[in-house]
């Protein structure tokens, strides 16, 4: 196990930033894992004012090659060798540089590219500015009252918007973050939670369904006192079950709703509103607003009328991209997201 202090993280970020020196804004493809070097590369690219695409390190080689040819990143960080004659490795292991720098410009606001489809290698990315994920991290920090005393287990992939949001919101608070690539069914995962006294756990519906089968009492994780759920709708039976488990240990269980297009999270159902609001998506995060639009696109003022959820906030993406040329585009949504839900 490797651990870094915040001071050491800062040094590692600076070291990587030096290898990304360029007067022009460039694109870094980061095939990342849930480990310290990946977090340091991500922060270095953002700090240096470049754009970084976070991708799954386990992605199929052919899909990765396809993305690289579509987006022509100036730099690639990957554990696998890059089989492309356009790239050379200047010395640092796993760091690749494009031999001929690209002429296609990047928009000055672009800071982060996230995939909406996990590890499928789809060329569709969400384009985000730095203010998007900073605003969302601050909203989450406030809503969950995260402090430097918290110890979250960051097991959701950092290339996934919810996993990244866990890391960002806790970095902002100066918390100790337990990064792991282990899965729930591995005994090492729970040993680590006990050893480092992790108190906060985040999961998608599948995670909680699996944890229910394993049994929270059986895995012996007495320090866990905060649970958050997003990434799809969890059935009310499981919400009630985990609320009960958390209440028994004087803990809290938060249900959230969000989209990668809004840098992860849009609303949070506070633990205090359960169980009477079981099945609700909660209240909109600080700084955001939601409306319901009917089928004609008009805002609905009356209750019990179905329509599309429209979200407005500073965490709304600039727009989508499917190729390098789209990265020159600016803000196409002006902070207003039609969620499709």
Phi, psi and omega in degrees: 000136180249138174227143177238144169280171177296327177296317179292322176299316180300318178296317181294323178295315180300317181299318180288325180298325178299325180280354178252021181293125178193132180294338180261153175290129182236171181249128175249127171267116181248105175277099194253159174239170174278074178216170184297315179303321180297316178297320180295319178296317179301311181294323180297316180297317180294314180298325181282355178084014178268182175252139181232133174257124179266124185229159181286122180298338181268009183298144176306135186302320181293319178295320179297317180298322180295316179296319180296320180288331179285323187254345177045056180296146178290327180228148175227132171246119183205150178280337178269146177295147180268111183272073183207121185292350177286345187244148176227155178256113187282008178137308181293130182298132177079005180246125184236142181237141177286132184295314179252118182290147188279147179275339185291117186286160175249144180294142185299334181276343187293128180232330188213139174240126178235143178276146178268353191241022177070235190253019186284349180078018177297138181285359184275122178241156170265128180267123183235147172262165182301320179300332179297306185279338174291317179297317182293320179298319180292319178299317181292318180302317179293310186297324182261006185043054180284135179230178180288355178273348183284150177228089179279150170265115182264086182254343176288143184303136180289345177279355179261135189305322181290318177297319179293323180297323177299314180295310183301312185293328179278328174298318181300326182271353181075027181282164173273121185253127179264099181272132180213150174256001180287152178263164182303326185281354180270130181301329180301324181303312184283329175299318181295318179299319179292315184297317183264005177054047178298137183242356186227134186225133179239144180203162174265172182310317181300321180302314183288327176297320180291317181295327177296319179293321179292324182087114184299326180288324183290327183283350174057069177234072188294337184277345181295122180227354176232128175233135176235144181229131175210194176077030180128168184274123175270137182297149186298330179299315179289325177299312180299320181298311183285332174299316180298314180299317181290321180298321179302327181255025180055037180253189182227146178234119183248131174257135184232157174233140178192180176212149176302327180298341177246035181049048172096294193234142184244317182218157181224132173265109181298148180304327182292340179271358176262149001271002188292341179249031181306126180097352179280152177273358174091199181257149181297145181293161180305129179090357180248169177214143177237146174226160172251130177250136178284181186296343177267001178086012179264140179299140181262131180256338184268151178287166174064021175250124181285147178187186181271138178281124179244124184248138175237131179180167183282359177261007179283136183301166173285326182156191180261166171219144173234359179198169183307317185300332180290344184284354176272348182288150179265212183281113182262350186248345181050041175077010182241120185244120171274109193285337185082359180260000000 
